[in-house]
Amino acid sequence: MSRRRKAREYALQLLFGIDITKDAANWESFAHFWADKDEPDDLVEFCRGLVTGTGANVVAIDAALRDAAENWSLERMNAVDRNVLRLAAYEIMFRPDIPASVSINEALEIAKKFSTPDSASFINGILDRIAKGQTAAT
């Protein structure tokens, strides 16, 4: 597994925790998360950027997800799918250094590992709409 995939998996876990507890992203409060992990600094920094970037842009991300998720409210989505979508949408919308196809592929692989069997196709459809919207707007 690549370092970036592992960082994304960690980011999902952190975003899931933030979502469930309704606590704002505060990196210092996640020190316990890293206490039992011996990860390289570049992995931790990439994860930090994903979590803080997603948190800082969650209003715009959620608006894009609502627009792209026909007949689905964010509240109706399971929490894992919602946070996989938020993470990948952040990359697509705010990280031009990461190709949308990479963000989508990573989201699908992570969804296959952490969510339900039907999640990958659901997530793919929503992220594809967001990516096409971003491409059309630029």
C-alpha positions in Angstrom: 0.0 0.0 0.0 1.3 3.4 -0.9 2.0 6.0 1.8 -0.6 8.3 0.3 -3.3 5.6 0.5 -2.4 4.9 4.1 -2.5 8.6 4.8 -6.0 8.8 3.2 -7.2 5.8 5.3 -6.0 7.6 8.4 -7.6 10.8 7.3 -10.9 8.9 6.8 -10.7 7.5 10.3 -10.0 11.0 11.7 -12.8 12.6 9.6 -15.2 9.9 10.7 -14.4 10.6 14.4 -14.9 14.3 13.8 -18.2 13.6 12.1 -19.6 11.3 14.7 -18.5 13.4 17.7 -19.3 16.7 16.1 -16.0 18.1 17.3 -14.1 20.6 15.1 -10.9 19.4 13.6 -8.1 20.2 16.1 -4.9 18.5 15.1 -3.5 18.7 18.6 -6.4 16.7 20.0 -5.5 13.9 17.6 -2.1 13.3 19.3 -3.5 10.2 20.9 -4.4 8.9 17.4 -0.8 8.9 16.4 0.6 7.6 19.7 0.7 4.0 18.7 1.7 4.6 15.1 5.2 4.9 13.8 4.7 6.6 10.5 7.0 8.8 8.4 6.6 12.6 8.7 5.5 13.0 5.0 2.6 10.5 5.6 1.5 12.4 8.7 1.8 15.8 7.0 -0.2 14.6 4.0 -2.9 13.2 6.3 -2.9 16.5 8.3 -3.4 18.5 5.2 -6.3 16.3 4.1 -8.0 16.5 7.4 -7.5 20.2 8.0 -8.3 21.0 4.3 -11.5 19.0 4.4 -12.5 20.6 7.7 -11.8 24.1 6.5 -13.8 23.6 3.3 -16.6 21.3 4.6 -19.4 23.8 3.9 -18.4 24.1 0.2 -17.7 20.4 0.0 -21.1 19.4 1.5 -22.9 21.8 -0.9 -21.2 20.1 -3.9 -22.0 16.7 -2.5 -25.7 17.7 -2.0 -25.8 19.0 -5.6 -24.2 15.8 -7.0 -26.0 13.3 -4.8 -29.4 13.1 -6.5 -32.2 12.1 -4.1 -29.7 11.6 -1.2 -29.2 13.9 1.7 -25.8 13.8 3.5 -27.6 12.8 6.7 -29.1 9.7 5.0 -25.7 8.5 3.8 -23.8 6.2 6.1 -21.0 8.0 7.9 -18.1 6.1 6.2 -19.4 6.9 2.7 -20.1 10.5 3.7 -16.5 11.0 4.9 -15.0 9.1 1.9 -16.9 11.5 -0.3 -15.9 14.6 1.7 -12.2 13.6 1.6 -12.2 12.8 -2.2 -14.3 15.9 -3.0 -11.8 18.0 -1.1 -9.0 16.7 -3.2 -11.0 17.2 -6.5 -12.1 20.7 -5.6 -9.2 22.1 -3.7 -6.1 20.1 -4.6 -5.3 20.7 -8.3 -1.9 19.0 -7.7 -3.8 15.7 -7.4 -5.6 14.4 -10.6 -9.3 13.9 -10.0 -9.0 10.4 -11.4 -6.5 9.5 -8.7 -8.8 10.9 -6.0 -11.7 9.0 -7.3 -9.7 5.7 -7.6 -8.3 6.1 -4.1 -11.8 6.8 -2.7 -13.2 3.7 -4.4 -10.4 1.5 -3.0 -10.9 2.9 0.5 -14.7 2.5 0.3 -14.2 -1.2 -0.8 -12.1 -1.7 2.3 -14.1 0.2 4.9 -17.7 0.4 3.7 -20.5 -1.8 2.2 -20.3 -3.7 -1.1 -22.6 -1.2 -2.9 -20.7 1.9 -1.7 -18.1 2.0 -4.4 -20.6 2.5 -7.2 -22.5 5.0 -5.2 -19.4 7.0 -4.4 -18.1 6.7 -8.0 -21.3 8.3 -9.4 -21.2 11.3 -7.0 -17.5 12.0 -7.4 -17.7 11.7 -11.2 -20.4 14.4 -11.2 -18.3 16.6 -9.0 -15.2 16.1 -11.1 -17.1 16.8 -14.3 -18.5 19.9 -12.7 -15.1 21.1 -11.7 -13.7 20.4 -15.2 -16.6 22.3 -16.9 -16.2 25.3 -14.5 -12.5 25.8 -15.2 
